[in-house]
Amino acid sequence: MKLDRKEILKALETISVAGEGKNMVESGAVQNVLTFGDEVVVDLLLSTPALHIKKRAEVDIIKTIHDLVYEKAKVKVNIKVEAPEKPENPNLIKGKPIPGISNIVAVASGKGGVGKSTVTANLAVTLAKMGFNVGVLDADIYGPSMPIMFDVENAKPISVEVDGKSKMKPVESYEVKILSIGFFTKPDQAVIWRGPMAAKALNQMIFDADWGQLDFLLIDLPPGTGDIHLSIMQSLPITGAVVVSTPQAVALADAKKGVSMFKSDAISVPVLGIIENMAYFTPEELPNNKYYIFGKEGAKNLAEDLQVPVLGEIPLVQSIREAGDYGRPAALQTATPLETAFEEIARNVVQEVVERNETLPPTEAIKITTMAGCSAVKGKK
């Protein structure tokens, strides 16, 4: 069968690239269509390098041609990405890179109680199991939990000399290097600090520490969007951010705010994706059943709206809470649904980081000035 180019273009007018209002042909995304008998080649130009956007566009084109033109057509989609250049901002300043650290990933949540710290701990040990050198900075100043989750509550960072300077040596557990304000306070002691004091403590743990060579430094941020987040992004060139949510509408609404914070023009930290925690419940006696207690596919729908990937789903399992309480992250248990879930998430995070580093310039730290007692974000790449 010989395919008709005009018929194919008409079919492609029924679909659009995610996030764009116009159809693929009208928007100019379809650059060219070539036909050779029952074969068709579509050249597509996208403005975003996001892997999930490219994959979705390819799948939509193939499915549409099969459905509307010829179901046995041999379709090839060539995708080229040309991201629009952003004008240089004279107020931008470079963040201070930490020598030896390749990637800094911020783990955030719009609200508390969604399992952000649990996800951070389990993602860290999973990356370590995969052979990466991993560190965790517990930036949740007012509710540090990493010492408990890694069973190092009573540990204290020791001082070491590096190039003639005194540095803190992170505590190591399960092959993960950890620093937390919890190492410097008593378990029953409340941290009552104003923003500048908290920022100073974080800067010391970031820059006065001997992290060594790390492939990934995960930063466990406090819930919400506040002063600590700005301090971190002012101090460091964050590679990307991961947002954790549960399926409930109220959690997703707050997660949306978290994603919006990172994607705002003033901050512009790439969002690697969303992780849905407590996605479903599967009883041990009914291993093939899934009960969506808090709602179904909430994170998936939010991710599609915000044009960010879903990095994975974590089931609601009692052992994940018990493992955290006993100081042994659940992902360390072999041949379990949790191990499988976190391995998928870790692979997706690594893939998104690689994609981000290949297609986007290094992130720059934001410049913050204080005006009339309020922090004003001046600008950032």
C-alpha positions in Angstrom: 0.0 0.0 0.0 1.2 3.5 -0.9 0.6 6.0 1.9 -0.7 9.5 1.1 1.4 12.4 2.7 -1.6 14.7 2.9 -3.6 12.1 4.6 -0.9 11.6 7.2 -0.6 15.4 7.8 -4.4 15.6 8.3 -4.2 12.8 10.9 -1.4 14.5 12.7 -3.6 17.6 13.0 -5.6 15.7 15.6 -2.8 15.6 18.2 -0.6 18.1 19.9 2.7 18.1 21.9 2.1 17.9 25.7 1.8 21.5 27.1 1.1 23.1 23.7 -2.3 24.4 22.6 -1.9 24.0 18.9 -1.8 20.7 17.0 1.5 19.3 15.8 1.2 20.6 12.3 -0.1 24.0 13.1 2.5 24.6 15.8 5.3 23.7 13.4 6.5 20.8 15.4 6.0 18.5 12.4 9.0 19.6 10.2 8.6 17.1 7.4 6.7 13.9 6.4 8.2 11.4 3.9 6.4 8.3 2.6 7.9 5.3 0.8 5.2 2.8 0.0 3.9 1.6 3.4 6.7 3.4 5.3 6.5 6.9 6.7 9.1 9.1 8.3 8.0 12.0 10.5 10.6 14.7 11.5 9.5 16.4 14.7 11.0 19.5 16.4 10.4 19.9 20.1 11.2 22.8 22.4 11.7 20.6 25.5 14.3 17.9 26.1 12.2 16.1 28.7 12.3 12.4 27.9 8.7 11.7 28.8 7.5 14.5 26.4 9.6 13.0 23.6 8.3 9.5 24.2 4.7 10.6 24.5 4.9 12.5 21.2 6.5 9.5 19.4 3.8 7.1 20.8 1.0 9.5 19.8 2.2 9.9 16.3 2.6 6.1 15.7 -0.8 5.4 17.2 -2.6 8.1 15.3 -1.2 7.0 11.9 -2.1 3.4 12.7 -5.6 4.4 13.8 -6.5 7.0 11.1 -4.4 6.1 8.1 -3.1 2.5 7.9 -2.8 0.1 10.8 0.2 -1.8 9.3 2.2 1.3 8.4 5.9 1.2 9.3 6.4 4.5 11.2 9.7 6.1 12.2 9.8 9.3 14.2 12.9 11.5 14.2 12.9 13.9 17.1 15.1 17.0 17.3 15.2 19.3 20.3 15.8 23.1 20.1 15.2 24.7 23.4 14.6 28.5 23.2 17.5 30.5 24.5 16.9 32.6 27.6 18.4 36.1 27.8 21.3 36.5 30.2 20.4 38.0 33.5 23.0 40.4 34.9 21.9 39.6 38.5 22.9 35.9 38.2 25.7 34.6 40.4 27.3 31.2 40.2 26.6 28.8 43.1 29.5 27.4 45.0 30.1 23.9 43.7 31.3 21.4 46.3 34.6 19.8 45.1 34.1 16.1 44.3 30.3 16.1 44.2 28.9 15.4 40.7 25.1 15.9 41.3 23.0 17.5 44.0 19.4 16.4 44.1 16.9 18.2 46.4 14.0 16.0 47.7 11.0 18.2 48.6 7.4 18.0 49.5 4.6 20.6 49.6 3.4 19.4 53.0 4.6 17.3 55.9 3.6 13.7 56.5 3.9 12.4 53.0 7.1 10.4 53.6 9.7 12.7 52.1 12.4 11.7 54.5 11.6 8.0 54.2 11.8 8.3 50.4 15.2 10.2 50.7 16.7 7.5 53.0 15.5 4.6 50.8 16.5 6.3 47.6 20.0 6.9 49.1 20.6 3.2 50.0 19.2 2.0 46.7 21.6 4.3 44.8 24.4 3.0 47.0 23.4 -0.6 46.2 23.6 0.2 42.5 27.3 1.2 43.0 27.1 5.0 43.3 28.8 7.1 46.0 26.0 8.7 47.9 25.6 11.4 50.6 22.6 12.7 52.4 22.3 16.2 53.9 19.4 16.4 56.4 18.3 20.0 55.8 15.1 19.5 57.8 16.4 21.7 60.5 13.4 21.6 62.8 12.6 17.9 62.3 15.8 16.0 61.5 15.1 12.3 61.1 18.0 10.8 59.2 19.9 9.8 62.4 17.0 7.6 63.4 16.4 6.2 59.9 20.0 5.2 59.5 20.4 3.9 63.1 23.1 6.5 64.0 21.3 8.5 66.7 24.2 8.4 69.0 26.9 9.1 66.4 28.9 12.3 66.2 30.8 13.6 63.2 34.5 13.8 63.9 36.9 16.5 62.9 39.5 15.8 60.2 42.1 17.9 58.6 41.9 18.4 54.8 44.4 20.6 53.0 45.3 22.3 56.3 41.6 23.1 57.2 39.5 21.4 59.9 36.5 19.7 58.3 33.5 17.6 59.6 33.6 14.0 58.5 30.1 12.8 57.7 28.7 9.8 59.6 28.5 6.7 57.4 25.8 4.0 57.5 24.8 1.4 54.9 27.5 3.0 52.6 25.8 6.4 52.7 27.5 9.5 54.1 25.2 11.5 56.4 25.2 14.9 58.0 22.2 16.2 60.1 21.6 18.9 62.7 20.3 15.9 64.7 23.9 14.9 65.4 24.5 18.2 67.3 21.3 18.3 69.4 19.7 16.1 72.0 16.8 13.9 70.9 14.3 15.8 73.1 15.8 19.2 72.3 13.7 21.5 70.1 15.6 23.6 67.6 14.4 27.2 68.1 16.3 29.1 65.5 15.5 32.0 63.2 16.1 31.7 59.5 19.6 33.2 59.4 20.8 30.8 62.2 19.4 27.8 60.4 21.0 28.9 57.1 24.4 29.4 58.8 24.2 25.8 60.3 23.3 24.4 56.9 26.2 26.2 55.2 28.6 24.7 57.7 27.3 21.2 57.1 27.6 21.8 53.3 30.9 23.6 52.9 32.8 22.7 56.1 32.4 18.9 55.6 34.7 16.4 54.0 32.2 14.8 51.7 34.9 13.2 49.5 33.9 12.0 46.0 30.1 11.7 45.6 28.0 10.8 42.6 24.9 12.0 44.3 24.3 14.3 47.3 20.6 14.1 48.3 19.3 17.0 50.3 16.2 16.2 52.5 14.4 19.6 52.5 11.9 20.7 55.1 8.2 20.5 54.1 6.7 23.4 52.3 8.3 26.3 50.5 10.2 28.7 52.7 13.4 30.3 53.9 15.4 27.1 54.2 14.7 26.2 50.6 15.9 29.6 49.4 19.0 29.4 51.5 19.9 26.0 50.0 19.3 27.2 46.5 21.2 30.4 47.2 24.2 28.4 48.4 24.3 25.5 45.9 23.9 24.8 42.2 21.1 22.2 42.5 21.2 19.6 39.7 17.5 18.9 40.0 14.6 18.5 42.4 12.3 15.5 43.2 8.9 16.2 44.7 7.2 13.6 47.0 3.4 13.4 47.4 0.6 11.1 48.3 -2.5 10.7 46.2 -4.9 12.8 48.3 -6.1 16.0 46.7 -4.8 18.2 49.6 -1.3 16.7 49.3 -1.3 17.1 45.5 -2.3 20.7 45.8 0.7 21.4 48.0 3.0 19.3 45.8 1.9 21.5 42.9 3.1 24.5 44.8 6.4 22.8 45.4 6.9 22.0 41.7 5.8 25.6 40.8 8.5 27.0 43.2 11.3 25.1 41.5 10.0 25.9 38.0 9.5 29.6 38.7 11.6 32.0 36.6 13.2 33.3 39.8 14.5 29.9 40.9 14.4 27.7 37.8 15.7 24.4 39.3 14.9 21.5 36.9 12.2 19.2 38.4 13.3 15.6 37.8 9.9 14.2 38.6 7.2 13.3 41.1 7.2 10.3 43.4 3.9 9.0 44.7 4.1 7.6 48.2 1.4 5.4 49.8 0.1 4.9 46.2 -1.9 1.7 47.1 -2.2 -1.1 49.7 -1.7 -4.8 48.9 -2.4 -7.2 51.8 0.0 -10.1 52.2 -2.8 -12.6 51.9 -4.0 -11.0 48.6 -0.7 -10.2 46.7 -2.4 -9.6 43.4 -4.9 -7.0 44.8 -4.3 -3.3 45.0 -6.5 -1.0 47.2 -6.2 2.7 46.4 -7.0 4.0 49.9 -6.0 7.6 49.3 -7.0 7.9 45.7 -5.7 6.6 42.3 -3.2 8.1 39.9 -3.3 11.5 41.5 0.5 12.0 41.0 0.2 10.8 37.4 -2.5 13.3 36.6 -0.6 16.1 38.4 2.6 15.2 36.5 0.8 15.4 33.2 -0.6 18.8 34.0 2.8 20.1 35.1 4.7 18.4 32.3 7.1 16.5 34.6 7.7 12.7 34.8 6.3 10.3 37.4 9.4 8.6 38.8 7.6 5.8 40.5 4.9 4.6 43.0 5.6 3.3 46.5 3.0 1.0 48.0 1.6 1.5 51.5 3.4 -1.3 53.5 3.7 -1.6 57.2 7.4 -2.7 57.0 8.5 0.6 55.5 7.5 2.4 58.7 9.0 -0.3 60.9 12.2 -0.3 59.0 12.5 3.4 59.4 11.9 3.3 63.1 14.5 0.5 63.6 17.1 2.4 61.5 17.3 0.0 58.6 15.7 1.5 55.4 13.2 -1.0 53.9 14.9 -0.9 50.4 17.7 -2.9 51.9 15.4 -5.9 52.2 15.8 -8.1 49.2 13.1 -9.6 47.0 10.3 -7.3 48.3 7.8 -5.0 46.5 9.6 -2.1 48.3 13.0 -3.0 46.9 11.5 -3.3 43.4 9.7 0.1 43.8 12.8 1.9 44.9 15.0 0.3 42.3 12.6 1.6 39.6 12.6 5.1 41.2 16.4 5.1 41.5 16.8 4.1 37.8 14.4 6.8 36.7 16.2 9.4 38.9 19.5 8.5 37.4 18.1 8.6 33.8 16.5 12.0 34.4 19.8 13.4 35.9 21.7 12.1 32.9 19.2 13.6 30.5 19.2 16.9 32.4 23.0 17.1 32.3 23.2 16.4 28.6 20.6 18.9 27.6 20.6 21.8 30.1 23.4 24.1 31.3 24.5 23.9 35.0 22.1 25.4 37.5 23.2 28.6 39.0 22.4 29.7 42.6 19.9 32.4 43.1 20.9 35.8 44.3 18.9 36.9 47.4 18.9 40.4 49.0 17.1 41.5 52.1 14.8 44.5 51.6 12.7 45.9 54.5 13.1 42.6 56.4 11.8 40.5 53.5 13.8 38.2 51.2 13.6 39.2 47.5 14.7 36.7 44.9 16.8 38.7 42.3 17.1 36.0 39.6 18.7 32.7 38.5 19.2 30.5 35.5 
